[in-house]
Amino acid sequence: MTPGWISLTTDYGLSDGFVAVVHGVILRHDPDLRIIDVTHEVHPGDIARGAIVLAEAVPFLPSGVHIAVVDPGVGTQRRGIAIRTAGGLLVGPDNGVLWPAAEALGGADAAVELDNPAWHRARVSATFHGRDIFAPVAARLATGQPFGDAGTAIDLETLVRLPEPQARIATGELEAEVRMVDRFGNVQLHLDGDALSMVDDEVSVLGQAARRVRTFGDAPRGSLVVLTDSSGKVAIAINGGRAVVALGVVPGDSVRITNRVVPNAEDRAVSAETVGRTATGAEATGSDAAGHKAPTDA
């Protein structure tokens, strides 16, 4: 039998031994299992961010078992669950972190509550279910043990889902919540990239001038741009900079993108002529453009 794959997405960080311990529990069950660390740098307790990272990663990973542990409710009445999809299995807390990944893998067709103690470590801590429940369950599933033996079947409709984000699409105007900010400072919105067809190339983002482009380098360095990112979402970036700093937003904030009126060549010429006449008039009267009298020698 080909060794199974397990992926890990957590908020454990790397400064402690939590990740190594979870690896150890899995490999003590079967040292031939293969582990992919998606990330352990999800902000502590940020369920929405963990859900996004996992959902964006799983379509590109080998079919296997995907553990997600972003679990501020550990040890409470929240359920530990496993979800079966056409593209793989998901294991973690029932707090919404798994559901987007289930959809990304083709949709859930079954779920169980992880209430079979024979699949857990002998002693289960109230604060480390990643080690004591999720890791041993995932290891058993990855070695081919029956999904239904992990626990009691539960209705898919009872699984926790995160709130649906708000978005508005109209000709010349887009508005959506910030989905996430990546390590480069790019601001991703809860909006599919196709929505950009509703706005012009020259746009305004929260009142700041920006340009719709295909990639970062299509605009001068330091320019604010709007584009479709590698996840197929609308993103705002600065070529060589950090859009999140320029916009001052955080996940959940609303961002509005509108068409921007750019003066045409004729308008610019008229404006330049007007400025020229004003400057010439000031010189003829010995005044500056504001009408202040020019100084004279005594």
Backbone bond lengths (Angstrom), bond angles and torsions (degrees), N, CA, C in turn:
res aa  C-N    CA-C-N  psi(-1)  N-CA   C-N-CA  omega(-1)  CA-C   N-CA-C  phi
1 M - - - 1.473 - - 1.529 109.17 -
2 T 1.337 117.12 135.58 1.460 121.93 178.72 1.524 109.72 -68.89
3 P 1.346 118.24 131.69 1.467 119.77 178.99 1.518 111.61 -56.02
4 G 1.323 116.35 141.27 1.454 120.75 -177.73 1.517 112.88 -81.92
5 W 1.345 114.91 164.72 1.459 123.06 178.92 1.516 109.84 -108.56
6 I 1.312 115.63 140.31 1.465 122.31 172.21 1.530 107.68 -130.88
7 S 1.334 117.08 131.80 1.468 120.21 173.74 1.516 109.16 -109.01
8 L 1.340 114.84 152.34 1.463 121.85 -179.15 1.521 110.55 -126.37
9 T 1.327 116.09 127.25 1.463 122.97 173.57 1.515 106.93 -129.71
10 T 1.341 117.46 115.75 1.456 119.75 -175.35 1.532 111.39 -143.70
11 D 1.330 114.43 174.79 1.463 121.66 172.00 1.528 110.37 -110.02
12 Y 1.336 116.73 24.76 1.460 121.33 -175.20 1.527 113.79 -71.44
13 G 1.325 117.54 -23.11 1.452 119.84 -174.28 1.526 110.65 72.27
14 L 1.331 115.32 -176.86 1.464 120.66 -177.24 1.527 112.96 -123.02
15 S 1.323 117.06 5.34 1.458 119.23 -177.73 1.522 112.56 -86.53
16 D 1.339 117.06 -12.90 1.464 121.81 177.96 1.526 109.41 -115.88
17 G 1.314 116.48 -176.45 1.459 120.39 -177.09 1.507 115.14 -94.65
18 F 1.341 117.80 9.50 1.465 120.40 -173.68 1.529 113.06 -57.70
19 V 1.319 116.47 -45.65 1.469 120.49 -177.06 1.528 110.13 -64.81
20 A 1.316 117.38 -44.55 1.460 121.26 179.74 1.528 111.05 -60.89
21 V 1.322 116.87 -39.30 1.454 121.05 179.70 1.528 110.77 -63.34
22 V 1.332 117.03 -44.21 1.470 120.29 178.86 1.526 110.20 -63.22
23 H 1.331 116.68 -43.22 1.465 119.73 174.95 1.527 110.07 -56.04
24 G 1.328 115.92 -45.79 1.457 120.51 -176.91 1.512 112.70 -61.70
25 V 1.335 117.57 -43.67 1.468 120.94 179.10 1.528 110.54 -60.04
26 I 1.328 116.01 -42.86 1.468 120.08 179.85 1.534 110.84 -64.10
27 L 1.314 116.27 -47.39 1.469 120.03 -173.93 1.520 112.43 -76.49
28 R 1.318 118.22 -23.82 1.462 120.01 173.34 1.530 110.36 -69.03
29 H 1.333 116.01 -28.31 1.465 118.92 175.41 1.521 110.62 -71.96
30 D 1.336 116.20 -43.16 1.466 121.13 177.84 1.524 108.05 -156.24
31 P 1.331 117.30 107.28 1.473 120.26 -176.50 1.520 113.70 -67.28
32 D 1.324 118.04 -9.74 1.463 120.56 178.88 1.524 113.40 -87.98
33 L 1.320 116.75 -8.78 1.464 118.82 177.68 1.526 109.98 -64.91
34 R 1.335 115.35 147.58 1.461 121.14 -178.42 1.529 109.10 -112.87
35 I 1.338 115.25 136.04 1.459 121.16 -172.59 1.523 110.28 -119.78
36 I 1.331 115.97 133.69 1.467 122.72 172.94 1.522 108.12 -114.00
37 D 1.325 116.83 123.40 1.460 121.07 174.94 1.529 108.56 -90.23
38 V 1.331 115.98 106.91 1.467 120.06 178.71 1.521 108.74 -69.12
39 T 1.314 116.89 -58.18 1.467 122.74 172.16 1.517 108.35 -166.09
40 H 1.323 115.06 152.86 1.461 121.44 170.78 1.525 109.77 -124.69
41 E 1.336 115.07 18.58 1.460 121.08 -175.50 1.524 112.89 -110.69
42 V 1.332 117.90 19.13 1.469 119.49 170.38 1.522 107.44 -60.80
43 H 1.331 116.49 136.59 1.467 119.71 179.23 1.525 108.89 -56.89
44 P 1.338 118.58 133.84 1.463 120.58 -175.76 1.530 113.52 -48.76
45 G 1.314 114.75 123.48 1.457 121.13 176.42 1.514 115.84 78.56
46 D 1.326 118.63 4.10 1.467 121.49 -177.33 1.526 109.19 -85.67
47 I 1.313 115.50 84.66 1.459 121.83 -175.17 1.524 111.11 -62.06
48 A 1.323 117.63 -43.41 1.466 121.00 -177.97 1.521 111.05 -61.35
49 R 1.323 117.24 -43.34 1.463 120.56 178.75 1.528 111.07 -64.51
50 G 1.333 116.93 -43.26 1.458 120.30 177.17 1.511 111.75 -59.77
51 A 1.335 116.65 -41.47 1.464 120.89 179.83 1.522 111.42 -63.26
52 I 1.344 116.85 -40.91 1.465 120.58 -179.95 1.520 110.91 -66.12
53 V 1.331 116.71 -47.24 1.467 120.51 -179.18 1.526 110.57 -58.71
54 L 1.324 116.43 -47.02 1.464 120.49 -178.95 1.522 111.58 -63.45
55 A 1.340 116.36 -46.44 1.466 119.99 -177.65 1.524 111.95 -63.50
56 E 1.343 117.46 -34.20 1.457 120.04 -179.64 1.526 111.75 -77.06
57 A 1.335 116.62 -24.07 1.465 120.02 -177.21 1.523 113.57 -86.66
58 V 1.335 117.68 -41.72 1.471 119.80 -167.58 1.532 115.23 -60.12
59 P 1.339 120.29 -31.92 1.475 116.63 179.12 1.525 113.38 -63.98
60 F 1.335 117.75 -17.14 1.462 121.60 -176.88 1.527 112.68 -104.17
61 L 1.328 117.56 -1.31 1.455 121.27 -178.33 1.530 111.02 -95.37
62 P 1.334 117.22 158.95 1.468 118.67 174.85 1.523 110.26 -60.81
63 S 1.308 116.72 149.41 1.461 120.58 176.14 1.525 108.53 -60.94
64 G 1.317 115.84 131.42 1.455 119.19 -177.70 1.509 110.57 -178.71
65 V 1.344 115.84 -144.99 1.464 122.60 -179.62 1.524 107.95 -114.52
66 H 1.310 116.62 128.84 1.468 121.86 -176.61 1.526 109.30 -114.83
67 I 1.326 115.15 115.83 1.468 121.23 177.94 1.524 108.78 -95.25
68 A 1.329 116.74 133.72 1.465 121.70 171.48 1.518 107.79 -126.78
69 V 1.335 116.02 125.47 1.461 120.03 177.51 1.522 108.88 -128.70
70 V 1.321 115.12 91.81 1.468 123.67 166.05 1.519 102.28 -127.98
71 D 1.308 115.82 96.99 1.464 120.04 -156.40 1.528 113.04 -138.11
72 P 1.343 117.32 67.86 1.468 118.20 179.21 1.523 113.45 -63.65
73 G 1.324 117.49 -17.13 1.465 120.95 179.93 1.515 114.08 -96.04
74 V 1.341 117.76 15.94 1.460 120.58 -178.00 1.529 110.94 -54.90
75 G 1.339 115.49 135.74 1.460 121.28 178.31 1.509 114.89 85.19
76 T 1.335 117.34 -4.29 1.466 120.71 178.15 1.530 109.19 -94.24
77 Q 1.317 115.74 -161.82 1.469 119.78 -178.92 1.533 113.04 -77.62
78 R 1.327 118.49 -3.88 1.462 119.16 178.72 1.534 108.52 -62.81
79 R 1.332 116.19 143.31 1.464 120.74 -175.57 1.521 111.91 -83.95
80 G 1.316 116.26 149.27 1.449 121.64 163.03 1.522 106.96 -92.05
81 I 1.343 117.09 135.39 1.462 119.26 -172.89 1.528 111.36 -137.94
82 A 1.320 114.35 163.84 1.464 122.61 166.34 1.520 107.07 -129.37
83 I 1.328 115.19 139.93 1.471 121.59 -179.90 1.524 108.28 -120.18
84 R 1.319 116.17 135.83 1.466 121.31 176.69 1.523 109.44 -104.29
85 T 1.331 115.55 132.39 1.466 122.01 175.42 1.522 108.77 -130.27
86 A 1.323 115.83 173.37 1.462 119.94 177.80 1.523 111.33 -66.12
87 G 1.348 116.68 -26.33 1.460 120.37 -174.55 1.505 115.64 -103.25
88 G 1.337 118.23 3.65 1.452 120.27 179.82 1.511 112.09 150.50
89 L 1.330 115.73 -178.19 1.456 122.71 -178.07 1.530 109.89 -113.64
90 L 1.320 116.04 148.78 1.466 122.61 179.92 1.513 109.21 -124.65
91 V 1.335 116.34 137.75 1.458 121.67 -177.97 1.519 108.57 -133.40
92 G 1.345 116.74 134.29 1.456 119.66 178.24 1.513 111.01 164.45
93 P 1.328 117.04 -166.00 1.463 121.11 179.51 1.527 111.54 -77.57
94 D 1.310 115.30 151.70 1.473 121.07 176.64 1.521 108.57 -88.61
95 N 1.328 115.48 73.29 1.465 120.10 179.78 1.528 112.02 -130.79
96 G 1.333 116.76 12.42 1.459 121.31 179.19 1.510 113.92 102.17
97 V 1.321 118.57 -13.14 1.460 120.69 -175.63 1.529 112.52 -68.18
98 L 1.328 117.90 -24.94 1.467 121.08 -175.43 1.529 113.60 -92.63
99 W 1.321 117.46 -26.11 1.465 119.43 -168.27 1.528 114.18 -61.97
100 P 1.336 120.61 -46.27 1.469 118.62 178.31 1.524 113.11 -59.00
101 A 1.331 117.60 -35.16 1.461 120.60 177.48 1.525 110.70 -67.15
102 A 1.331 116.51 -37.18 1.469 119.57 176.96 1.526 110.47 -60.69
103 E 1.331 116.17 -42.07 1.466 119.44 177.55 1.522 111.02 -65.91
104 A 1.330 117.23 -38.14 1.465 121.05 179.82 1.520 111.87 -66.44
105 L 1.329 116.74 -23.95 1.465 121.43 -179.55 1.524 112.06 -95.48
106 G 1.317 117.04 14.71 1.460 120.07 175.73 1.507 115.44 105.77
107 G 1.329 117.23 -2.03 1.467 120.64 178.43 1.513 112.27 101.90
108 A 1.335 115.51 145.74 1.467 121.33 -179.62 1.515 110.64 -77.45
109 D 1.349 115.79 141.21 1.472 118.90 173.61 1.526 112.33 -120.72
110 A 1.344 117.81 -9.27 1.461 121.09 176.23 1.518 108.92 -163.95
111 A 1.327 115.94 155.63 1.459 121.49 176.77 1.518 109.03 -148.84
112 V 1.337 115.19 150.26 1.463 120.61 176.45 1.518 109.07 -133.13
113 E 1.330 115.82 150.13 1.452 120.60 168.83 1.519 107.98 -86.18
114 L 1.301 117.24 135.35 1.468 121.40 -174.42 1.526 109.59 -82.02
115 D 1.329 115.50 72.31 1.464 120.76 -175.81 1.524 112.63 -113.60
116 N 1.342 117.69 18.94 1.456 121.42 175.79 1.527 108.54 -95.91
117 P 1.342 118.84 102.18 1.465 120.66 -175.01 1.522 113.99 -64.07
118 A 1.317 117.06 -20.01 1.465 119.73 178.59 1.522 111.32 -66.73
119 W 1.328 118.11 -19.30 1.467 122.48 179.40 1.532 112.07 -94.43
120 H 1.334 117.48 -1.19 1.465 121.30 -178.94 1.528 109.67 -101.70
121 R 1.322 116.41 169.05 1.455 119.69 169.86 1.527 108.87 -66.00
122 A 1.308 116.30 155.62 1.466 120.95 -174.57 1.528 111.48 -59.39
123 R 1.331 116.23 -38.16 1.461 120.14 178.30 1.528 108.04 -117.19
124 V 1.327 115.78 121.09 1.465 121.16 -176.30 1.518 109.47 -107.02
125 S 1.330 115.58 119.13 1.459 121.21 176.13 1.523 109.84 -74.56
126 A 1.319 116.37 149.32 1.467 120.69 176.34 1.521 111.94 -75.59
127 T 1.341 117.74 -10.34 1.465 120.02 -173.61 1.525 114.65 -123.07
128 F 1.335 118.73 4.89 1.469 120.06 -177.52 1.531 109.93 -141.73
129 H 1.325 116.00 62.86 1.464 120.22 -179.76 1.525 111.89 -70.94
130 G 1.331 117.14 -21.64 1.457 118.90 174.91 1.510 111.77 -58.60
131 R 1.319 116.25 -40.74 1.465 121.63 178.58 1.524 112.33 -78.82
132 D 1.327 116.44 -43.89 1.462 120.48 -165.75 1.524 114.78 -93.29
133 I 1.345 117.21 -20.44 1.472 120.04 -179.83 1.522 111.47 -124.06
134 F 1.329 117.64 -57.57 1.459 120.16 -171.77 1.533 112.59 -65.92
135 A 1.322 118.03 -42.55 1.469 120.25 -178.97 1.527 112.04 -65.52
136 P 1.345 119.97 -50.30 1.464 118.23 179.18 1.529 113.72 -64.87
137 V 1.344 116.87 -35.25 1.472 119.36 176.73 1.522 110.22 -63.94
138 A 1.332 116.76 -47.13 1.467 120.49 -179.69 1.523 111.25 -61.19
139 A 1.329 117.47 -40.15 1.463 120.74 179.87 1.522 110.81 -62.13
140 R 1.312 117.27 -42.18 1.470 119.99 178.66 1.534 111.19 -65.77
141 L 1.315 116.46 -42.86 1.465 119.29 179.08 1.526 110.90 -64.46
142 A 1.330 117.06 -39.37 1.468 121.14 -178.36 1.519 112.36 -68.85
143 T 1.342 116.90 -20.54 1.469 119.74 177.31 1.523 111.71 -96.68
144 G 1.351 116.13 11.28 1.461 119.51 170.22 1.504 116.33 95.24
145 Q 1.330 118.91 7.08 1.453 118.83 177.89 1.531 109.82 -70.66
146 P 1.343 117.73 149.43 1.469 121.13 -171.83 1.526 113.19 -60.78
147 F 1.332 115.12 134.70 1.459 121.75 179.88 1.525 111.20 -56.23
148 G 1.306 117.16 -43.20 1.461 121.20 -176.64 1.512 114.54 -65.84
149 D 1.342 117.53 -18.25 1.466 120.31 179.77 1.528 112.50 -78.57
150 A 1.326 116.70 -10.46 1.464 119.75 -178.06 1.518 112.38 -71.77
151 G 1.335 117.51 -22.24 1.452 119.53 -179.57 1.513 112.33 167.99
152 T 1.312 115.49 -164.52 1.459 122.97 -175.17 1.522 110.85 -83.10
153 A 1.343 116.53 132.95 1.469 120.94 178.04 1.525 109.68 -62.34
154 I 1.330 115.55 140.82 1.462 120.34 178.46 1.530 109.54 -130.34
155 D 1.306 115.14 154.31 1.464 122.19 179.90 1.533 109.31 -69.08
156 L 1.335 116.88 128.30 1.457 120.85 179.45 1.522 112.07 -58.45
157 E 1.310 117.04 -30.56 1.469 120.40 -178.52 1.524 112.49 -67.38
158 T 1.328 117.35 -16.77 1.465 119.41 -178.92 1.531 112.17 -90.05
159 L 1.330 118.32 -5.51 1.451 120.49 -179.15 1.528 110.61 -69.88
160 V 1.318 115.78 142.32 1.466 121.19 -178.13 1.521 109.87 -72.43
161 R 1.326 114.91 135.20 1.460 122.10 175.79 1.524 108.69 -122.95
162 L 1.318 116.05 147.21 1.453 120.36 177.17 1.531 109.54 -74.82
163 P 1.328 118.20 154.13 1.474 120.72 179.85 1.524 111.56 -58.53
164 E 1.327 116.06 143.72 1.455 120.80 177.28 1.532 109.82 -71.58
165 P 1.322 118.84 129.47 1.471 120.81 179.11 1.524 111.10 -70.12
166 Q 1.322 115.72 154.12 1.462 121.75 179.81 1.529 110.28 -94.64
167 A 1.331 115.61 139.17 1.469 120.61 176.90 1.518 108.82 -149.88
168 R 1.330 115.44 151.96 1.475 121.29 177.96 1.519 108.50 -136.96
169 I 1.328 115.56 130.69 1.461 122.05 -178.91 1.514 108.85 -124.28
170 A 1.335 116.90 124.59 1.455 122.36 176.68 1.518 108.36 -146.52
171 T 1.319 115.96 162.77 1.458 119.40 178.43 1.522 110.06 -60.71
172 G 1.325 115.77 121.28 1.450 120.91 178.71 1.516 115.08 81.52
173 E 1.329 117.85 4.89 1.463 119.31 -176.90 1.525 111.26 -156.01
174 L 1.338 115.98 131.45 1.458 122.92 175.15 1.522 108.03 -128.70
175 E 1.321 116.10 143.34 1.462 120.03 175.35 1.522 108.62 -144.31
176 A 1.327 116.86 130.10 1.460 120.62 -178.30 1.517 110.05 -157.22
177 E 1.327 115.28 162.43 1.456 121.12 177.69 1.525 110.44 -79.75
178 V 1.323 115.07 150.27 1.464 120.37 172.55 1.528 108.36 -67.40
179 R 1.309 116.00 124.67 1.473 121.63 179.57 1.518 110.97 -83.77
180 M 1.328 115.87 -47.49 1.457 120.32 177.82 1.520 109.60 -165.84
181 V 1.318 115.29 165.08 1.459 122.78 173.83 1.524 107.09 -121.60
182 D 1.336 117.76 124.68 1.464 119.11 -178.21 1.531 110.68 -87.05
183 R 1.328 117.06 178.84 1.470 120.85 -173.28 1.524 112.60 -68.74
184 F 1.347 117.50 -14.42 1.456 121.39 177.10 1.525 112.07 -88.45
185 G 1.338 116.32 -2.65 1.460 119.97 -178.71 1.506 113.90 85.70
186 N 1.349 117.60 9.14 1.461 120.75 176.20 1.523 109.52 -74.51
187 V 1.319 116.23 139.45 1.461 122.36 -176.30 1.529 108.79 -105.22
188 Q 1.336 116.24 111.56 1.461 121.36 -179.94 1.529 109.57 -96.03
189 L 1.331 116.09 137.89 1.461 121.68 -178.63 1.523 111.47 -104.51
190 H 1.319 115.53 159.37 1.466 121.68 173.24 1.536 108.12 -79.69
191 L 1.325 115.81 65.93 1.459 121.16 -174.64 1.519 108.53 -154.83
192 D 1.336 116.86 127.20 1.459 120.05 178.23 1.522 110.34 -68.56
193 G 1.330 115.33 147.22 1.451 121.26 -175.67 1.516 114.47 -58.94
194 D 1.330 117.44 -26.70 1.469 120.43 179.38 1.522 112.06 -58.84
195 A 1.324 116.81 -24.42 1.470 120.56 -178.17 1.517 111.81 -63.45
196 L 1.326 117.65 -21.63 1.465 119.97 -178.87 1.523 112.73 -65.38
197 S 1.319 117.18 -16.39 1.465 119.63 176.73 1.525 111.63 -66.91
198 M 1.323 117.31 -12.58 1.461 121.70 -178.43 1.522 112.49 -86.68
199 V 1.339 118.12 -7.17 1.461 120.08 -179.90 1.522 109.79 -123.53
200 D 1.332 115.38 163.84 1.463 121.55 -178.90 1.533 110.77 -78.79
201 D 1.335 114.81 177.67 1.467 119.69 176.24 1.520 111.48 -69.08
202 E 1.325 116.68 -35.71 1.462 121.28 178.81 1.523 108.23 -97.59
203 V 1.337 115.99 116.95 1.461 120.14 -175.08 1.524 110.64 -131.94
204 S 1.319 114.26 170.95 1.457 122.30 174.02 1.520 107.78 -120.37
205 V 1.331 116.57 131.42 1.463 122.03 178.14 1.520 108.00 -116.87
206 L 1.316 116.06 111.41 1.465 121.04 -175.53 1.530 111.03 49.47
207 G 1.330 115.19 40.63 1.450 121.47 176.83 1.509 115.57 84.13
208 Q 1.327 118.34 -0.18 1.464 121.72 179.83 1.529 110.34 -105.05
209 A 1.310 116.12 138.29 1.462 121.39 -178.40 1.521 110.46 -65.81
210 A 1.322 115.80 134.91 1.461 121.67 179.55 1.518 108.71 -146.95
211 R 1.323 115.44 166.90 1.462 120.80 179.98 1.518 109.66 -129.62
212 R 1.328 115.49 138.22 1.467 120.42 175.86 1.529 108.70 -80.12
213 V 1.326 116.96 125.34 1.460 121.64 -175.42 1.525 110.11 -135.26
214 R 1.355 114.51 172.72 1.471 120.12 175.79 1.512 111.22 -88.15
215 T 1.336 117.09 -38.14 1.461 121.78 179.22 1.523 109.40 -149.35
216 F 1.325 116.56 167.21 1.464 122.24 -171.91 1.529 112.54 -55.30
217 G 1.336 116.53 -43.66 1.457 121.11 -174.90 1.510 114.83 -72.83
218 D 1.337 118.25 -1.07 1.469 120.36 177.18 1.525 111.84 -77.09
219 A 1.334 117.29 -4.83 1.471 121.39 179.62 1.526 108.36 -127.25
220 P 1.322 117.56 155.57 1.467 120.32 178.95 1.530 111.53 -59.57
221 R 1.305 116.22 152.87 1.454 121.73 177.86 1.532 109.83 -56.92
222 G 1.314 115.43 134.65 1.459 120.80 -178.96 1.509 113.90 91.26
223 S 1.343 118.08 -4.66 1.469 121.35 -177.88 1.526 111.08 -82.83
224 L 1.329 115.26 143.06 1.456 121.82 173.77 1.524 108.21 -81.81
225 V 1.344 116.90 128.36 1.460 121.01 -176.70 1.522 110.16 -130.29
226 V 1.329 114.56 158.08 1.462 123.23 174.61 1.516 106.97 -123.76
227 L 1.331 117.02 132.97 1.460 119.77 -175.64 1.516 110.70 -154.81
228 T 1.332 116.22 172.69 1.455 122.58 171.71 1.521 107.64 -93.59
229 D 1.339 116.99 121.59 1.462 119.43 -174.67 1.525 111.35 -86.46
230 S 1.324 116.39 -175.93 1.463 121.05 -174.25 1.525 113.08 -68.45
231 S 1.334 116.87 -14.00 1.459 120.86 175.99 1.520 112.35 -93.68
232 G 1.344 116.13 1.79 1.452 119.96 -179.61 1.510 114.08 81.11
233 K 1.345 117.26 14.97 1.457 122.29 -179.48 1.525 110.90 -106.04
234 V 1.339 116.24 156.55 1.458 120.93 173.21 1.525 108.06 -69.28
235 A 1.326 115.68 130.65 1.463 120.64 178.58 1.519 109.89 -133.42
236 I 1.315 115.29 151.36 1.464 122.44 177.27 1.515 106.87 -116.66
237 A 1.320 116.32 131.28 1.460 120.64 -175.23 1.518 109.79 -142.44
238 I 1.304 115.46 167.98 1.467 122.58 169.99 1.515 106.92 -122.63
239 N 1.315 117.06 126.20 1.456 120.89 178.19 1.531 108.95 -63.30
240 G 1.332 115.44 107.25 1.451 120.29 -179.09 1.513 114.40 84.14
241 G 1.326 118.20 10.32 1.455 121.18 -178.74 1.511 112.09 -141.46
242 R 1.324 115.81 -165.88 1.463 121.65 -176.14 1.527 109.41 -122.13
243 A 1.325 115.76 107.30 1.467 120.46 -177.82 1.520 111.66 -63.61
244 V 1.330 117.25 -31.79 1.465 119.13 -177.81 1.526 111.00 -62.71
245 V 1.320 117.32 -31.68 1.463 120.71 177.97 1.524 110.02 -71.84
246 A 1.330 116.30 -43.68 1.462 120.23 -178.70 1.523 111.98 -65.24
247 L 1.329 116.95 -35.70 1.464 120.41 -175.66 1.525 112.62 -92.09
248 G 1.335 117.35 -24.39 1.456 120.71 179.45 1.517 113.64 64.70
249 V 1.342 117.24 43.42 1.457 121.19 -177.14 1.528 110.79 -116.40
250 V 1.338 115.22 163.50 1.458 123.34 174.54 1.528 107.58 -134.47
251 P 1.350 117.89 161.46 1.462 119.56 177.43 1.520 111.86 -51.95
252 G 1.330 114.85 134.97 1.459 121.45 -177.63 1.508 113.63 100.14
253 D 1.349 117.49 -21.99 1.459 120.39 176.41 1.528 110.43 -68.33
254 S 1.313 116.48 152.15 1.463 121.81 178.00 1.528 109.68 -92.35
255 V 1.328 116.27 135.66 1.463 122.40 179.08 1.525 108.78 -123.36
256 R 1.338 115.32 132.76 1.469 121.35 -178.34 1.524 109.46 -113.16
257 I 1.330 115.55 129.77 1.464 123.03 177.37 1.518 107.30 -117.70
258 T 1.329 116.63 124.59 1.467 120.41 -178.82 1.523 109.94 -131.68
259 N 1.323 115.73 158.46 1.461 119.74 173.19 1.520 109.60 -61.09
260 R 1.332 115.30 145.05 1.468 121.20 -179.78 1.523 109.17 -116.00
261 V 1.323 115.76 130.33 1.458 120.37 178.45 1.523 108.58 -77.95
262 V 1.323 115.82 120.57 1.461 121.24 179.50 1.524 107.92 -110.42
263 P 1.330 119.76 124.76 1.468 121.45 -179.91 1.529 110.81 -57.26
264 N 1.360 116.16 135.39 1.461 118.59 176.60 1.525 109.94 -81.76
265 A 1.317 116.14 177.84 1.468 120.79 -174.80 1.526 111.62 -60.58
266 E 1.332 117.12 -38.68 1.467 120.47 -178.64 1.523 110.66 -66.35
267 D 1.364 115.96 -41.35 1.465 119.67 179.15 1.511 110.61 -64.07
268 R 1.337 116.41 -40.93 1.462 119.75 -179.88 1.526 111.12 -65.17
269 A 1.352 116.58 -36.93 1.459 120.53 179.67 1.521 111.01 -65.69
270 V 1.349 116.38 -43.28 1.460 120.50 178.42 1.523 110.19 -62.46
271 S 1.339 116.93 -42.14 1.454 121.32 179.40 1.515 111.27 -62.58
272 A 1.332 117.11 -41.52 1.467 121.33 179.83 1.523 110.68 -66.29
273 E 1.355 116.29 -39.38 1.461 120.18 179.57 1.525 110.59 -64.43
274 T 1.347 116.01 -39.97 1.457 120.09 179.39 1.518 111.03 -64.05
275 V 1.329 116.18 -44.34 1.471 120.23 178.01 1.517 110.17 -61.80
276 G 1.341 117.27 -39.55 1.461 121.57 -179.45 1.513 111.76 -63.95
277 R 1.336 116.61 -42.63 1.460 120.20 179.76 1.523 110.59 -64.80
278 T 1.361 115.26 -39.52 1.467 119.29 179.62 1.518 111.01 -62.78
279 A 1.341 115.64 -43.48 1.471 119.96 -179.65 1.518 111.12 -65.71
280 T 1.355 116.82 -41.13 1.472 120.82 179.85 1.513 111.06 -64.03
281 G 1.336 116.02 -41.56 1.453 120.36 179.39 1.518 111.82 -63.36
282 A 1.337 115.34 -37.83 1.465 119.40 179.43 1.509 111.07 -65.16
283 E 1.346 115.93 -39.81 1.468 119.51 178.90 1.530 110.60 -64.68
284 A 1.340 117.91 -41.04 1.476 121.78 -176.60 1.521 111.79 -66.54
285 T 1.324 117.06 -30.13 1.465 119.79 -177.81 1.509 112.59 -99.46
286 G 1.338 115.95 2.16 1.464 119.34 -178.76 1.506 112.94 70.27
287 S 1.376 117.18 23.24 1.461 121.31 -179.87 1.521 108.78 -119.54
288 D 1.365 116.47 159.71 1.462 119.03 172.88 1.523 108.63 -85.48
289 A 1.375 116.14 -179.18 1.464 120.11 -174.39 1.517 111.83 -63.76
290 A 1.317 117.45 -21.17 1.465 119.99 179.39 1.516 112.40 -89.25
291 G 1.391 116.24 -0.06 1.456 119.37 178.15 1.501 114.16 89.97
292 H 1.345 118.57 7.85 1.466 120.46 178.84 1.512 110.66 -76.86
293 K 1.308 117.57 135.32 1.456 123.02 -179.32 1.528 109.87 -65.18
294 A 1.331 115.67 131.03 1.458 119.77 177.71 1.518 110.04 -69.96
295 P 1.320 118.87 141.22 1.483 121.60 179.27 1.518 111.67 -66.18
296 T 1.340 117.05 147.51 1.464 122.25 178.53 1.527 109.56 -124.73
297 D 1.350 115.81 159.36 1.461 118.57 178.84 1.523 109.32 -71.33
298 A 1.316 117.89 151.31 1.471 122.31 179.60 1.519 110.45 -70.34
